[in-house]
Each structure stands twice: as C-alpha cells, then as structure tokens.
Amino acid sequence: MEEGLVVKERLAETRTRWREIGEEMKRLGYVAGPMVAVSLSFYLLQVISLMMVGHLGELSLSSTAIALSLAGVTGFSLLLGMASALETISGQAFGAKQYEKIGTQTYTAIFSLTLVCIPVSLLWANVEYILKLAGQDPHISYEAGKMVMWLLPTLFAYAFLQPLIRYYQMQSLIRPLLVSSCITLCFHVPLCWALVYKSGLGNVGGAVAMDLSMWLNVSILSLYMKYSPHCLKTRSSISMEIFGGMGVFFKFAIPSATMICLQWWSFELLILLSGLFPHPQLEASVLSVCLNTVATLYAIPYGLASAASTRISNQMGAGRPQGARLSLVALLLLAGVNAFTVSLAIFLSRNVFGYVFSNEKEVVDYVTRMAPLVCLSIIADCVQGVLSGVARGCGWQHIGAYVNLAAFYLFGLPISAALGFWLDLRGKGLWIGVLCGSTMQCLMLSIITALTDWEKQASKARERLLHETAES
C-alpha cells in the first residue's frame, strides 16, 4: 500500500515537472522565435547581397565572399561579441528590477562600440594590401578591398544596432525587434536587386544596399525607444553616467568579444585558407556557400541562445537559481528538436541548395559533397549555441573564451591544416577540422554546465548588482 502511494507521488511529481518544462518552453519560444527572425534579418542582408552578386560571375562571388568574411572577422564579430556583455549586466539588472540602469548601459555600449569602430575602419582601408601580402589572388584582393570600404557605413550602424537589440531583448520586448527586422528585410531585397543589376554598381551595389538597410533598422528601433510608452521605465537621459559605466561594460565586453570572435574567426579563416589552394576561386566560392548556409541557419540556435541569456540572466538577477536550471532543461530539448529537423532538411536538399548561390555546376556539385559535413556542423551549433547563451546569462564569458581557444585553435584548426594541405583534402579537410573543434567545444561546455552551482551563481549576481548600486 505504501509502495503504491510512493509510486503515485513520484508520477505526480514527474507530471508536474514536465508541465513546468512545457510552460518554460513556451516562455522561451516567445523570446526565441522572434529573435530567430531578428538574427536572420542581419544574416540575410549579407546572404541576399552575396546571392545577387554571385550571379555576376565566379570572381564577384569569391571576392564578395572574402570581403564579407573579413568584415565579419575584423568588425561585425567584434561588435556583436562586445554588445553581448549587455546580456549579462542588463539582463541581471532587469531581473533585479533596477530598470533605470538598462537605458544608461545601452548608451554606454553604443558609445564604446562607436569608439571601437575607428581603428577597425583604418584596418578596412588597407584590406586590399593585406590580402595581397597574404598571398591572395590580385583580382580577388582588389574587388574585396573595394567592397569592404563600401561597407564602412554598415559597421557604424552595427555599433548602434547591437546594443539596441540587447536593450529590447533583455526586457522581452520582442515585437519592435520583429517589426523592424521584417521592414528592413522587405526594403533590402528590391533595393539590392536594383543596385546590383540596374544601377551599374555591380558588386558594390550589394554593399550600398546593406548600408542603407542597416541604418533603416537602427532608425526604427531608436525612434521606438524614444517615443514608446513601453520603454518608459528603462529609458534614461544621456548623462555623464555613460562614461562611469564603461569600466563595468568593458569588464564583460572584452571576454564576451573574445568568446564569440574566437569561434567566428575559426570558420572565417577557412575562406582565407581556401585562397591558398590551386583553384582559389572555386574553393572560396564553395566554402563561402557552406559558411553562409551555416551562418544563416545559426539564427535558430542563436535565437535559443538569446532566450537562454535573457531568461537565465533575469532569473539570476531575481535570485531564482531553480528557475535557471529549469530553463536549461527546456532549452536543450528545443535545441535537440531543431538540430534534427534542420539537418535533415539540408541533407534531403543537398543536390539543389547550391543553385541558390551559383549557376556554376562545378560549384554546385562540390557543395553537394560538402552537405553531410554541413549537417553535422548544424547539429553541433544547436548544442553550443544554447550553452553559450547560458554562459553569457551567467557571466561566464571568460570561461567560454578559454573553451573556444582550446577547442578551435589548439584542437580543430591544426586538424584542418593537416587534412586540407597535408592530406590534400582541401576545402573538405578544412571543414572537418573545424567540425572537430565544434564537437570539442560542445563537450567542454556541457561538462562546465553540468558542474555548475546555480545557487552560488545567483548569489554572485546579486552581490555584484548591490555593489554597483552602492557605488553609484
């Protein structure tokens, strides 16, 4: 009799637990779904430009791919990583109901990232010469250098956009992000087509379209922040507090940028290394197609990661470690479903998706052979995307940076070099090596997350917020 009661109690607890997980999955989906669209909007600006320019010829495709790769490596990844610091400090401030801090932290981030854009601009001005020194084809170097220079307005717009996205994300104000992203994307498609094919600008037209589209997105979000009653609690005036908060911002921004950049750079490095093979235009074109496919589809795990950092940072700031643990379980379930669905779709369409980027049969056939590796990368991205979001929500960016350094640069890239150049597997070998790095990254982040003391992490978050409040 007693055993029967115990069994019933355990079944009731299990049902309650699964109901809680189901409710948490709904809450996460509310944030993750629109954030997928927001993330996709930026990637699709690049992908649409690359697709349209790619149909101008192999030289245009390869040079634009390298230009976007370099812009990502030296600019966009850096700004994205630094802005991710707000996922810790603003998310935990919101959880602790310190609303007035969020607007000031956003202004601090915008000012800081704009300063970072200045040395990046100087680097972009010399891209053509850097590529030639690295042994790249002179024609590709010239076209890529020209393209990067025309992307400078996009760089400065990105410095405004990323902090604004975090401002809305940490408050779960998702609708304005979704609306602005949809408007921007609808504006970009016809504009890019007209500038690439009708204006005579050619591949430069793709860059100009990105410039105008990015600033449109920034304008929409800025106006909503200034005038919407939904932003009343967190909206603050521009004051000297912006400069006072730079120390705390950079404390989290530098390891955040290091964590994200180390991973991003490892993939982008494949494009540059492909230029050293005997057929650089073909290799660069194929790897750029694969990389842009993975980057575009990464919007889904990135949306989950955004939900992870939002929910977990809010829970930590509010002192609810059990809620953070529940969010993690729900996130991993969502990541598993996404990994299976998306990788299966890519594998089934492996014979045709290369035509989206190029009409060259040689390119399409090579992409088909790379598709199984792309599917494995998508699965790894789903797992590490969620775990990286957890790391940002908890403020473990420095640990994530060490993990990415070891996984990609001490493990993955040496394998890439050996397979690509020594065993002459070329692009396929490069990709296999970085896939090994992704697998190692997932394993290390999983171990760290499994060993986490959530009560201690919540206590540390509360102590930091109280300390900042006392100082101000």
Backbone hydrogen bonds, N-H to C=O, Kabsch-Sander energy under -0.5 kcal/mol:
donor,donor_aa,acceptor,acceptor_aa,energy
5,L,1,M,-1.9
6,V,2,E,-2.3
7,V,3,E,-2.4
8,K,4,G,-2.2
9,E,5,L,-2.5
10,R,6,V,-2.4
11,L,7,V,-2.5
12,A,8,K,-2.5
13,E,9,E,-2.5
14,T,10,R,-2.5
15,R,11,L,-2.7
16,T,12,A,-2.4
17,R,13,E,-2.6
18,W,14,T,-2.5
19,R,15,R,-2.2
20,E,16,T,-2.3
21,I,17,R,-2.3
22,G,18,W,-2.6
23,E,19,R,-2.5
24,E,20,E,-2.4
25,M,21,I,-2.5
26,K,22,G,-1.7
27,R,23,E,-2.1
28,L,24,E,-2.8
29,G,25,M,-2.4
30,Y,26,K,-1.8
31,V,27,R,-1.1
32,A,28,L,-3.8
33,G,29,G,-2.4
35,M,31,V,-1.7
36,V,32,A,-1.9
36,V,33,G,-0.5
37,A,33,G,-1.3
38,V,34,P,-2.3
39,S,35,M,-2.7
40,L,36,V,-2.9
41,S,37,A,-1.9
42,F,38,V,-1.1
43,Y,39,S,-1.8
44,L,40,L,-3.6
45,L,41,S,-1.3
46,Q,42,F,-1.4
47,V,43,Y,-3.0
48,I,44,L,-3.1
49,S,45,L,-1.6
50,L,46,Q,-2.7
51,M,47,V,-3.0
52,M,48,I,-2.4
53,V,49,S,-2.4
54,G,50,L,-2.5
55,H,51,M,-0.9
56,L,53,V,-2.2
57,G,54,G,-1.2
61,L,57,G,-2.1
62,S,58,E,-2.8
63,S,59,L,-2.6
64,T,60,S,-2.1
65,A,61,L,-2.3
66,I,62,S,-2.1
67,A,63,S,-2.3
68,L,64,T,-2.8
69,S,65,A,-2.1
70,L,66,I,-2.8
71,A,67,A,-2.6
72,G,68,L,-2.2
73,V,69,S,-2.6
74,T,70,L,-2.8
75,G,71,A,-1.6
76,F,71,A,-2.2
77,S,72,G,-2.5
79,L,75,G,-2.4
80,L,76,F,-2.7
81,G,77,S,-2.4
82,M,78,L,-2.3
83,A,79,L,-2.5
84,S,80,L,-1.2
85,A,82,M,-1.7
86,L,83,A,-1.9
87,E,84,S,-1.3
88,T,85,A,-1.2
89,I,85,A,-2.1
90,S,86,L,-1.3
91,G,86,L,-1.3
92,Q,88,T,-2.2
93,A,89,I,-1.5
94,F,90,S,-2.4
95,G,91,G,-1.9
96,A,92,Q,-1.7
97,K,94,F,-1.4
98,Q,93,A,-3.0
99,Y,97,K,-1.0
101,K,98,Q,-1.4
102,I,99,Y,-1.3
103,G,99,Y,-0.7
103,G,234,T,-0.7
104,T,100,E,-0.9
105,Q,101,K,-2.7
106,T,102,I,-1.9
107,Y,103,G,-2.2
108,T,104,T,-2.4
109,A,105,Q,-2.1
110,I,106,T,-2.3
111,F,107,Y,-2.5
112,S,108,T,-2.4
113,L,109,A,-2.7
114,T,110,I,-2.1
115,L,111,F,-1.7
116,V,112,S,-1.7
117,C,113,L,-1.5
118,I,114,T,-0.6
118,I,115,L,-1.0
120,V,116,V,-1.3
121,S,117,C,-2.3
122,L,118,I,-1.5
123,L,119,P,-1.7
124,W,120,V,-2.4
125,A,121,S,-1.7
126,N,123,L,-1.5
127,V,124,W,-1.4
130,I,126,N,-2.1
131,L,127,V,-2.6
132,K,128,E,-1.9
133,L,129,Y,-2.3
134,A,130,I,-1.6
135,G,132,K,-1.5
136,Q,131,L,-2.5
141,S,137,D,-2.6
142,Y,138,P,-2.3
143,E,139,H,-2.1
144,A,140,I,-2.6
145,G,141,S,-2.4
146,K,142,Y,-2.1
147,M,143,E,-2.1
148,V,144,A,-2.4
149,M,145,G,-1.7
150,W,146,K,-1.4
151,L,147,M,-0.6
151,L,148,V,-1.1
152,L,149,M,-1.2
155,L,151,L,-1.6
156,F,152,L,-1.7
157,A,153,P,-2.0
158,Y,154,T,-2.3
159,A,155,L,-1.3
160,F,156,F,-0.9
160,F,157,A,-0.7
161,L,157,A,-2.7
162,Q,158,Y,-2.2
164,L,160,F,-1.5
165,I,161,L,-2.5
166,R,162,Q,-2.0
167,Y,163,P,-2.1
168,Y,164,L,-1.8
169,Q,165,I,-2.8
170,M,166,R,-2.5
171,Q,168,Y,-0.8
172,S,169,Q,-1.7
173,L,168,Y,-2.5
174,I,172,S,-1.4
178,L,174,I,-2.3
179,V,175,R,-2.7
180,S,176,P,-2.4
181,S,177,L,-2.0
182,C,178,L,-2.2
183,I,179,V,-2.5
184,T,180,S,-2.3
185,L,181,S,-2.4
186,C,182,C,-2.4
187,F,183,I,-1.9
188,H,184,T,-2.2
189,V,185,L,-1.9
191,L,187,F,-1.3
192,C,188,H,-3.3
193,W,189,V,-2.1
194,A,190,P,-2.3
195,L,191,L,-2.5
196,V,192,C,-2.5
197,Y,193,W,-2.3
198,K,193,W,-0.5
198,K,194,A,-1.7
199,S,194,A,-1.3
201,L,195,L,-0.9
202,G,196,V,-0.6
204,V,201,L,-1.4
205,G,202,G,-1.1
206,G,202,G,-0.6
206,G,203,N,-0.9
207,A,203,N,-0.8
208,V,204,V,-2.2
209,A,205,G,-2.2
210,M,206,G,-1.5
211,D,207,A,-2.2
212,L,208,V,-2.3
213,S,209,A,-2.3
214,M,210,M,-2.5
215,W,211,D,-1.9
216,L,212,L,-1.6
217,N,213,S,-1.9
218,V,214,M,-2.1
219,S,215,W,-2.2
220,I,216,L,-2.2
221,L,217,N,-2.1
222,S,218,V,-2.3
223,L,219,S,-2.2
224,Y,220,I,-2.0
225,M,221,L,-2.1
226,K,222,S,-1.9
227,Y,223,L,-2.1
228,S,224,Y,-2.5
231,C,228,S,-1.2
232,L,229,P,-1.4
235,R,231,C,-1.6
239,S,237,S,-0.5
242,I,239,S,-1.6
243,F,240,M,-0.8
244,G,240,M,-1.4
245,G,241,E,-1.6
246,M,243,F,-1.2
249,F,245,G,-2.3
250,F,246,M,-2.8
251,K,247,G,-1.6
252,F,248,V,-1.3
252,F,249,F,-0.6
253,A,249,F,-2.9
254,I,250,F,-2.1
256,S,252,F,-1.8
257,A,253,A,-3.0
258,T,254,I,-2.4
259,M,255,P,-2.5
260,I,256,S,-2.2
261,C,257,A,-3.1
262,L,258,T,-2.2
263,Q,259,M,-0.9
264,W,260,I,-2.5
265,W,261,C,-3.6
266,S,262,L,-1.1
267,F,263,Q,-1.3
268,E,264,W,-2.4
269,L,265,W,-2.5
270,L,267,F,-1.0
271,I,267,F,-0.6
271,I,268,E,-0.8
272,L,268,E,-1.2
273,L,269,L,-2.7
274,S,270,L,-2.0
275,G,271,I,-0.7
275,G,272,L,-0.9
276,L,273,L,-2.0
277,F,274,S,-1.3
283,E,279,H,-2.4
284,A,280,P,-2.7
285,S,281,Q,-2.0
286,V,282,L,-2.5
287,L,283,E,-2.4
288,S,284,A,-1.9
289,V,285,S,-1.9
290,C,286,V,-2.4
291,L,287,L,-2.8
292,N,288,S,-2.6
293,T,289,V,-2.0
294,V,290,C,-2.4
295,A,291,L,-2.9
296,T,292,N,-2.2
297,L,293,T,-2.4
298,Y,294,V,-1.7
299,A,296,T,-1.4
300,I,297,L,-1.7
302,Y,298,Y,-2.6
303,G,299,A,-2.0
304,L,300,I,-2.1
305,A,301,P,-2.7
306,S,302,Y,-2.5
307,A,303,G,-2.2
308,A,304,L,-2.5
309,S,305,A,-2.9
310,T,306,S,-2.3
311,R,307,A,-2.8
312,I,308,A,-2.6
313,S,309,S,-1.9
314,N,310,T,-2.2
315,Q,311,R,-2.5
316,M,312,I,-2.6
317,G,313,S,-2.6
318,A,314,N,-1.8
319,G,316,M,-1.1
320,R,315,Q,-3.1
324,A,320,R,-1.3
325,R,321,P,-2.0
326,L,322,Q,-2.1
327,S,323,G,-2.1
328,L,324,A,-1.8
329,V,325,R,-1.7
330,A,326,L,-2.1
331,L,327,S,-2.4
332,L,328,L,-2.2
333,L,329,V,-1.7
334,L,330,A,-2.0
335,A,331,L,-2.6
336,G,332,L,-2.0
337,V,333,L,-1.9
338,N,334,L,-2.2
339,A,335,A,-2.6
340,F,336,G,-2.0
341,T,337,V,-2.2
342,V,338,N,-2.5
343,S,339,A,-1.7
344,L,340,F,-1.7
345,A,341,T,-1.9
346,I,342,V,-2.3
347,F,343,S,-2.2
348,L,344,L,-2.3
349,S,345,A,-1.4
350,R,347,F,-1.2
352,V,349,S,-1.7
353,F,349,S,-2.1
355,Y,352,V,-1.8
356,V,353,F,-1.1
357,F,354,G,-1.3
358,S,354,G,-1.5
364,V,360,E,-2.2
365,D,361,K,-2.8
366,Y,362,E,-1.6
367,V,363,V,-2.3
368,T,364,V,-2.0
369,R,365,D,-1.6
370,M,366,Y,-1.4
371,A,367,V,-1.0
371,A,368,T,-0.6
373,L,370,M,-0.7
374,V,370,M,-1.8
375,C,371,A,-2.3
376,L,372,P,-1.7
377,S,373,L,-2.0
378,I,374,V,-2.0
379,I,375,C,-1.8
380,A,376,L,-2.2
381,D,377,S,-2.5
382,C,378,I,-1.8
383,V,379,I,-1.4
384,Q,380,A,-2.6
385,G,381,D,-2.5
386,V,382,C,-1.3
387,L,383,V,-2.1
388,S,384,Q,-2.6
389,G,385,G,-1.8
390,V,386,V,-2.0
391,A,387,L,-2.0
392,R,388,S,-2.1
393,G,389,G,-2.3
394,C,390,V,-1.9
395,G,391,A,-1.2
396,W,391,A,-3.1
399,I,396,W,-1.0
400,G,396,W,-2.2
401,A,397,Q,-2.2
402,Y,398,H,-1.7
403,V,399,I,-2.3
404,N,400,G,-2.5
405,L,401,A,-2.2
406,A,402,Y,-2.3
407,A,403,V,-2.9
408,F,404,N,-2.2
409,Y,404,N,-0.7
409,Y,405,L,-1.3
410,L,405,L,-1.1
410,L,406,A,-0.6
411,F,406,A,-0.6
412,G,407,A,-2.0
413,L,408,F,-3.8
415,I,411,F,-1.1
416,S,412,G,-2.1
417,A,413,L,-2.7
418,A,414,P,-2.2
419,L,415,I,-2.7
420,G,416,S,-3.1
421,F,417,A,-2.2
422,W,417,A,-1.1
423,L,418,A,-2.2
425,L,419,L,-2.6
426,R,420,G,-1.7
428,K,425,L,-1.2
429,G,425,L,-0.6
430,L,426,R,-2.2
431,W,427,G,-2.1
432,I,428,K,-2.2
433,G,429,G,-1.9
434,V,430,L,-1.7
435,L,431,W,-2.3
436,C,432,I,-2.0
437,G,433,G,-1.6
438,S,434,V,-2.2
439,T,435,L,-2.1
440,M,436,C,-2.2
441,Q,437,G,-2.3
442,C,438,S,-2.4
443,L,439,T,-2.1
444,M,440,M,-2.4
445,L,441,Q,-2.6
446,S,442,C,-2.1
447,I,443,L,-1.9
448,I,444,M,-2.2
449,T,445,L,-2.5
450,A,446,S,-2.4
451,L,447,I,-1.5
452,T,449,T,-1.3
454,W,452,T,-0.9
457,Q,453,D,-2.0
458,A,454,W,-2.4
459,S,455,E,-2.0
460,K,456,K,-2.2
461,A,457,Q,-2.0
462,R,458,A,-2.1
463,E,459,S,-2.2
464,R,460,K,-2.3
465,L,461,A,-2.1
466,L,462,R,-2.3
467,H,463,E,-2.2
468,E,464,R,-2.4
469,T,465,L,-2.2
470,A,466,L,-2.2
471,E,467,H,-1.9
472,S,468,E,-2.1
